Amino acid sequence: MDQPAALELLLATHEFPCRFLFKAIGRTDGSFAEQVVAVVRAELDHDFDSPFSLKHTAGGRHVSVTIEPWIETAEQVLAVYACIRTVPGLVMLM
C-alpha cells in the first residue's frame, strides 16, 4: 500500500490523537523487545516508554511485543512502522 492510501485508510478508521496498537514479532536472541520499545520512544520523542507487553512462543524462539503509544497524527503511525522495520530480528509487524 502506498503512503497516500495508507494515510487515507488511517484517517478513515481512527480519530487522532489516540492510542494506537503496534505488534512486532521477532527472534528472542539479542535485544529485540528492548529495541522495539526504544525505537518507538525515540521516534515519538518521548522521555518514557509507552505501555507494552511481551509474549513468548512456546518454543521460546520468538517474542511478540505489543506496544500502544499515544499517537498524534496518522503520519506518526507510518513513521513508527518505518522505525520498527529497522529493528534486527523482526519477523512480522502488524
C-alpha positions in Angstrom: 0.0 0.0 0.0 1.4 3.4 -0.9 1.7 6.2 1.7 -1.2 8.3 0.5 -3.5 5.3 0.5 -2.3 4.2 4.0 -2.8 7.7 5.3 -6.3 7.8 3.9 -7.2 4.5 5.5 -5.8 5.5 8.9 -7.8 8.8 8.8 -10.9 6.9 7.8 -10.6 4.3 10.6 -9.1 6.3 13.5 -9.7 9.6 15.2 -6.3 11.2 16.1 -4.9 11.8 18.6 -5.4 8.3 20.0 -3.7 5.2 21.4 -2.5 3.0 18.5 -1.6 -0.6 18.8 1.6 -2.0 17.2 2.6 -5.6 17.3 6.1 -6.7 16.4 7.2 -10.3 16.4 10.9 -11.2 16.4 13.6 -13.5 17.5 14.4 -13.7 21.1 18.1 -13.8 20.6 19.6 -10.3 21.1 17.6 -7.5 22.5 14.7 -7.4 20.0 11.9 -6.4 22.5 14.0 -3.7 24.1 14.9 -2.3 20.7 11.3 -2.1 19.6 10.3 -0.2 22.8 13.3 2.1 22.3 12.7 3.0 18.7 9.1 3.8 19.4 10.2 6.1 22.3 12.8 7.8 20.1 10.5 8.3 17.1 7.8 9.9 19.2 10.4 11.9 21.1 9.1 10.6 24.5 11.2 10.5 27.6 9.2 7.4 28.8 8.3 4.0 27.4 4.8 3.6 26.0 2.7 0.8 27.6 3.8 -2.5 26.2 3.5 -6.3 26.9 5.6 -9.3 25.8 4.5 -12.8 25.0 7.0 -15.6 24.2 6.2 -18.5 21.9 6.0 -22.0 23.5 9.4 -22.9 22.0 11.0 -19.7 23.1 12.4 -18.7 19.7 10.2 -15.7 19.2 8.7 -12.9 21.2 5.7 -10.7 20.4 5.9 -7.1 21.5 2.6 -5.3 21.8 3.1 -1.6 22.3 0.3 1.1 22.5 1.7 4.6 22.4 -0.3 7.8 22.2 -0.2 8.9 18.6 -0.9 12.5 17.5 -1.2 12.0 13.7 -1.6 9.4 11.0 1.8 10.4 9.7 3.3 9.4 13.1 1.8 5.9 12.7 3.6 5.4 9.4 6.8 6.8 10.9 6.7 4.4 13.9 6.1 1.5 11.5 9.1 2.5 9.5 11.3 2.7 12.6 10.2 -0.7 13.9 11.0 -2.2 10.5 14.7 -1.3 11.1 15.0 -3.5 14.3 17.2 -6.5 13.7 15.4 -9.8 14.2 12.0 -8.6 13.1 9.9 -11.4 11.6 6.4 -9.8 11.4 4.9 -6.3 12.0 1.2 -5.7 12.5 
